[in-house]
Amino acid sequence: MAKKQKRADYELVKKAKAGDGRAYDQLMEMYH
């Protein structure tokens, strides 16, 4: 389960780095 979550995080990080602001916002919400 944790492994699957980590994969999802990685995908979000990739999108955020590609300039997807929404993915970045989602990532920030998960860590705050």
C-alpha positions, 0 to 999 in steps of 0.5 A: 500500500505504501509503495503504491502511494509512493508511486502516486507521489512520484507521478505528482512530482513529475507533473509538478516539475513539468509545470502542472500547477494543480499537481504541485498544489495537490502535492503541497496539500499532502505534505501539510 
